[in-house]
Amino acid sequence: MTEDTTISLPAHDWPEFPPGLVWLVGAGPGEPGLMTLLGLHALRLADVIVHDALVDDRILDWRRPGCRLEYAGKRGGRPSARQRDISLRLIELSREGQRVLRLKGGDPFVFGRGGEEAQTLVQAGVPIRVTPGISAGIGGLAWAGIPVTHRDVNQAVTFLTGHDQTGLAPAAIDWAALSRSSPVIVMYMAVKHLPKITEALLAAGRPADEPLAIVSNATLPGMTVLETTLGDAAAEAARHEVAAPAIVCLGRVVLMRQAIDWMSQAQGLAPRSLDPLGRGVPQQVG
Ligand code: SAH
C-alpha cells in the first residue's frame, strides 16, 4: 500500500463515516479516476474494505494506512464467496464497530447484488449508506467511443445480464419483445452464452448485419474492442478469445465509434468516418 496523502478532497460537507456503518460504494468500471469523490472520501476513512475481484488494486491502494482488506469474490479459480456469507460477514464487521466499506465494481445496484446485500443489512438493523458508481455498461462503452444513446439511433436502451442465478443464459427474457422495443441492447456477463444469446436475438428478428461491439477490460490499460455484427459475434468472440470482463453492445450506436473513438484520436489517428450514420454531421462548429 502506498501511503500517498496527496489526494485531498475539495471542501464540501462530506458525510460522516460512523463506526458500525456499512457504506456500499461503486468503484466504477476500472480506471481509478472514475470512482466518485464520495467513494474516495469513504475509502480514506474506512477501517475495513470488503471488495470484489473487479475492483482495481490501484483504488485499494488509496486506502488509509491501517485499513484492512477482505476479499469477497472469485479469483484465481477459487470458488465465489457465497452471497449469504458475504452479507453475514458485513453484519459481523458492523457489530464489531468497524467502519465497513463494501466496494463493488461499477455501480453496486447494477447486476452486482448490491440490492440483496443492502436488503439483508437493513433487515439485520445495520445502518447503511449507498454511493453509486459508473456502470461498465455506460462508462465502459463511453471509454470505447460508443454513446449508449444517440438521438439519431435510440430513444431507449436495455441492460441485460447474460447469466441468470443458475449461471445459464437468462430464461426469463422475452427476446421477441426486447428485439422489437430496444434499438440498443447492452449486455453484462454475456460472453459465455454469446452463441445462445445471439441466436435468440436473430430468431427474434434482429438483422444479422446489425453492428455489435465487445469491449473487454473497459477503461483499463488492456482494454480491447471487437467490432463485429450480430451474425458473426459468437464466432468472432471465440476466434479472438475475448477476455473477461467484457460488455457487449448491440445496436447502431456502435457505428458512432468510427467518429468518436477518442482514444485512437488521442494517439494521432484520424476518425474512420465523420458521419457514420450517413445523416449529416450534427451542428457544424467553426
Ligand atoms: N456492478 C457492475 C457489474 C457487475 S457484473 C457494473 O455496474 O458495472 C460483472 C460484469 O460487468 C462483467 O461480466 C462485465 O460484463 C461487466 N464489467 C465490469 N467491469 C467491466 C470492464 N472493466 N470492462 C468490461 N466489462 C465490465
Boltz pocket constraint, residues with backbone or C-beta under 6 A from the ligand:
constraints:
  - pocket:
      binder: B
      contacts: [[A, 28], [A, 29], [A, 30], [A, 54], [A, 104], [A, 105], [A, 106], [A, 107], [A, 108], [A, 109], [A, 110], [A, 111], [A, 112], [A, 133], [A, 134], [A, 135], [A, 136], [A, 137], [A, 140], [A, 187], [A, 188], [A, 189], [A, 190], [A, 215], [A, 216], [A, 217], [A, 218], [A, 219], [A, 220], [A, 245], [A, 246], [A, 247], [A, 248]]
      max_distance: 6.0
